[in-house]
């Protein structure tokens, strides 16, 4: 392989990498936002469980609850409390 062919191959690979990065940047941002909100939801549930003695509320620390609180926010928290109240 000559030097010209190597440079051309490098440019094609760089172009394809840039195109793939542009195509995946939207879904990647959305995925990172959902992961970040899930972590915040998990932290909110953990803080709630620290105050169980005062509030009497206890919600499990699991991925479903964290996703619900993280994505829906305060309405998601209300939904989980209502669901716990109905099922217990």
C-alpha positions as CSV (number, residue, x, y, z in Angstrom):
1,X,0.0,0.0,0.0
2,X,1.5,3.3,-1.0
3,X,1.5,6.5,1.1
4,X,-1.3,8.1,-1.0
5,X,-3.5,5.1,-0.5
6,X,-2.8,5.1,3.3
7,X,-3.7,8.9,3.5
8,X,-6.9,8.3,1.4
9,X,-7.9,5.4,3.7
10,X,-7.2,7.5,6.8
11,X,-9.4,10.3,5.4
12,X,-12.2,7.9,4.6
13,X,-12.1,6.4,8.1
14,X,-12.0,9.9,9.6
15,X,-15.0,10.9,7.5
16,X,-17.0,7.8,8.5
17,X,-16.2,8.3,12.2
18,X,-17.3,12.0,12.0
19,X,-20.5,10.9,10.2
20,X,-21.3,8.2,12.8
21,X,-20.6,10.7,15.7
22,X,-23.1,13.2,14.2
23,X,-25.7,10.5,13.6
24,X,-25.4,9.2,17.2
25,X,-25.1,12.5,19.0
26,X,-28.9,12.9,19.4
27,X,-29.6,9.5,20.9
28,X,-26.5,9.7,23.0
29,X,-27.6,13.0,24.5
30,X,-31.0,11.5,25.3
31,X,-29.5,8.4,26.8
32,X,-27.2,10.4,29.0
33,X,-30.1,12.6,30.1
34,X,-32.1,9.6,31.1
35,X,-29.2,8.0,33.0
36,X,-28.6,11.3,34.8
37,X,-32.2,11.7,35.7
38,X,-32.3,8.1,36.9
39,X,-29.3,8.7,39.2
40,X,-31.1,11.8,40.6
41,X,-34.3,9.8,41.1
42,X,-32.3,7.2,43.0
43,X,-30.7,9.9,45.2
44,X,-34.2,11.3,45.9
45,X,-35.5,7.9,46.9
46,X,-32.5,7.3,49.1
47,X,-33.1,10.7,50.8
48,X,-36.8,9.8,51.3
49,X,-35.8,6.5,52.9
50,X,-33.5,8.3,55.3
51,X,-36.6,10.3,56.6
52,X,-38.9,7.2,56.9
53,X,-39.0,7.7,60.7
54,X,-40.4,11.2,60.4
55,X,-42.6,10.9,57.3
56,X,-43.7,7.2,57.5
57,X,-43.1,6.9,53.7
58,X,-40.9,4.1,52.4
59,X,-40.3,3.4,48.7
60,X,-37.9,0.7,47.5
61,X,-34.6,1.6,46.0
62,X,-34.7,-0.1,42.6
63,X,-34.3,0.8,39.0
64,X,-38.0,1.0,38.2
65,X,-38.7,3.5,41.0
66,X,-35.6,5.5,40.2
67,X,-36.6,5.7,36.5
68,X,-40.1,6.7,37.4
69,X,-39.0,9.5,39.8
70,X,-36.1,10.5,37.5
71,X,-38.2,10.8,34.3
72,X,-41.5,12.0,35.6
73,X,-40.2,14.0,38.5
74,X,-42.6,15.0,41.3
75,X,-45.7,13.5,39.5
76,X,-43.7,10.2,39.3
77,X,-43.0,10.4,43.0
78,X,-46.7,11.0,43.7
79,X,-47.6,8.1,41.5
80,X,-45.3,5.7,43.4
81,X,-46.7,6.9,46.8
82,X,-50.2,6.5,45.5
83,X,-49.4,3.0,44.1
84,X,-47.9,2.0,47.5
85,X,-50.9,3.3,49.3
86,X,-53.3,1.4,47.1
87,X,-51.4,-1.9,47.2
88,X,-50.7,-2.0,50.9
